[in-house]
Amino acid sequence: MKKIVGKVHLWLGFTSGLVVFIISITGCLLAFELELRGLFNSSYIYTTPKENVQPLPPSVLRPIAEKQLPGKLANGISYEGAEYSTVVQFYGGDPDYYYQVYLDPYTGKVLKVWNAENDFFRFILDGHFYLWLPNEIGQPIVAYATLIFFVMLVTGLILWWPKNKSARKQRFSIKWDAKWRRKNYDLHNVLGFYAMFIALVLVITGLVWGFEWWSNSLYYATSGGKSLNDYKYPVSDTTGYTPEYAAEKATDIAWNRVRQLKPEEAGISVYFAGSKDAPLSVTINHRPGTYYKTDNYQFDQYTLKPLTAEGPYAGFYKDAGIADKFRRMNYDIHTGAVLGLPGKILMFCASLICASLPVTGIYIWWGRRKKSKPSLKKRIYQRAAL
């Protein structure tokens, strides 16, 4: 049985090794994206709070940002906190684009116009999700390689499992005083075992974006048999539209109404209505730097009547069921951000070990292949003896 499992492990490793290496290395860098951005881009990410001065409303900041990108309409605006600049977001398709305009929330001064095409971390993210290939090609390759890696983790555990008690101690430690080939073998097996449980979390959460059937099955399992409904936006009553209607005034009212409800340390984002029947959305983020702990408000853009959305991301975090909370947490679990800095360090180390497994695994295979062939001198001696 172990021989069959070993063959499966070997050949699956050959088919997915390079992709797993790229995904893991890029994942290491993305684990600390927020911290590294703050370190190297502090000049436009942070701002100085003004005493007794409130941030400017969306109706003031939005036109300032739109002047920087003629022909493009802002999709939303985020107020991350008193010490952070305000970010106005622009995104769309055909062709795809993603811009962010950083503004001083107290003066409206433009601090930075950010373009995703020129961003290092956006480049790394494209490698992590698409291997820098067209989306329709790279995404399936990454998804199937991740699924193969899931099988490899299971087969690796079977191969690692000691046959008897005397072998157990060796399987939990690296023999540092041994020759390099033995050390490489221990690095592959021992580190692989210790990282396996975290790696399984990375794989399980990563496959949520890889396959729809996996995403639906995971939700089904965590919800006790419920199906994953698509997110359904409510619609605004277009009969409320009049020529005198001022979208900017409505946006400011909704923003200010929700802002009165948020804790001081929380962030707040406004998403503008993109069509005549679209709602006006305002979100409170109770943990800026993460994405899961949010309270989402929907309003009729004409009457500001509260509306109700459906889906795992709708409503308040505290009211969400277990399955919906897990779905909201999926990205933050994947990066380790749900546990703060210790979680990110844990995911970084696990990703680094995952990146090493294809390398040490190939070296094990090469060493055995080389060992199985007798040297030329030995072959001559064997022939002479015959």
Secondary structure, 3 states (H helix, E strand, C coil): CHHHHHHHHHHHHHHHHHHHHHHHHHHHHHHCHHHHHHHHCHHHHECCCCCCCCCCCHHHHHHHHHHHCCCCCCCEEEECCCCECEEEEEEECCCCEEEEEEECCCCCCEEEEEEHHHCHHHHHHHHHHHCCCCHHHHHHHHHHHHHHHHHHHHHHHHHHCCCCHHHHHHHCCCCCCCCHHHHHHHHHHHHHHHHHHHHHHHHHHHHHHHCHHHHHHHHHHHHCCCCCCCCECCCCCHHHCCCCCCHHHHHHHHHHHHHCCCCCCCEEEEECCCCCCCCEEEEEECCCCCCCCEEEEEECCCCCCEECCECCCCCEHHHCCHHHHHHHHHHHHHHCHHHHHHHHHHHHHHHHHHHHHHHHHHHHHHHHHHHHCCCHHHHHHHHHHC
